[in-house]
Amino acid sequence: QVQLVESGGGLVQAGGSLRLSCAASGRSFSRYGTGWFRQAPGKEREFVARISWSGTSIYYSDSVKGRFTISRDNAKNTVYLQMNSLKPEDTAVYYCAAVGSPWVVPGLDRSEYDYWGQGTQVTVSS
């Protein structure tokens, strides 16, 4: 079992930056791929970015590519999402998720992820 706890959300003006953190506990986090998703009011939860267990394979959605950076520090059991040049359309609850099997490069579909955090709210004002 693994527990994921997100932090770092908040209110920011358009063009600003935030860094989200996802702290993991409960197993050898360094073996598991991790992703970030987000859900805006009235919309489906959508993929944002994902990173492999080693950090060498990274993928972003087109909507955040060039603005967001996903990274991980396995020594701290933490995954980060650095968000720059934020736009009002980035407003959503952001969720961290991890796959259930080790050494698997995660995909883009939320069904591939077995563990989820409680989410952290990001609000970007215009």
N, C-alpha and C positions, 0 to 999 in steps of 0.2 A: 504494500500500500504506500501511497505517496500523498503528501499534502503540499499544496501550492498556495502561496499567499502573495497577492499583488500589492504594490504600493507605488506611490509617486504621482497619482492622478491629481487633478485640480482644475482650476479655472485659469485660462491664459488668453491673452489677446491674439488675434490673427497675426501670423508672422513670428510668434514666439516659439519657445521650446519647452519640452518636458522630457524627463527620463523616467520610464517605468521600470520597476524591478519585480522579479518573480523569484521568491525564495522557496526552495524545495526542502522537504525533510522526509525521512522515512525509508529511503533506499539509496542505492548508488546512483545518484542523479547523473553522474558523468557518463553513464552508459546509454542515456535515453534522449532521443530527439524531442525538441520542444518547439511550440509555436505560440504566436499571438493571434488572437481573433478579436473582433469588435462587433458590438451590436448597438445600433442606433434605435431610438424609439420607433416602433411600428415596422421595423425592418428585420430581415433575417440576420443571424450571426454570420459574419463574413471573415474570410481569411485575411490576415495582414502580412505575416512574415513567419518563417520557420528556420530553424537551425539544427544541424545534425549534432550527434553526441560529441563529436570532436570539434565542432565549430568550423569545419572546412567546407561544408555544403550549406549554402544560404539561399533563400528564395524569398522574393517580395511580390506582393500584389502590384499591379500596374499603378494603382491609385496612390501608393506610398513610395514607390521606387524613386530613389534619388533624394528623398526627404527623411526617411526613417532608416535606422540602422539597428539590426538585432545583433546581440553578442552574448557570450556566456563566460562565466568564471567558474569552472568546475571545482576549484579549490574552495569556493564560497557557496557552492550549490545554488547559484543564482544566474538567472537569465535577464538580460536588459533589453529595453526598447527605447532607443534615443529617437525622439521625435522633434524634428526641426521644421521650420517654415509651416507651422500648423495653420490649417484652414478651418473655417466653421464646419465644413462637411466632415471633418475628422472627429467631431463631437460624437461620443459613444461611450458605452461601458466597454472597457478593454479587459479581455480574459487571457490568462496564461493557460496553456494546456501541454500535457506530456503524453507521449505514446506509452503503451503498456509493455512493449517488448524491447529488449536491449538491442543495440546495434542496427536498428531500423531507421532508415532515413525517412522522416515523416513527409506526408504529402500535404495537399491543400484542403482536403475534405475534413470537416470537423469530426466525422464518424471514425476517422483513423486515430483519434486521440481518446485516451481512456481516463485521464485525470485532468480535472479543471479546478482553477481557483475560483474565488467568489466574485472577482471582478473589481475594477477600480474605474471611477468615473473621470472622463476627460471632457471638459467643456471649453470650446474655443469661441470666443466672442468676436464679432465683426467690428 
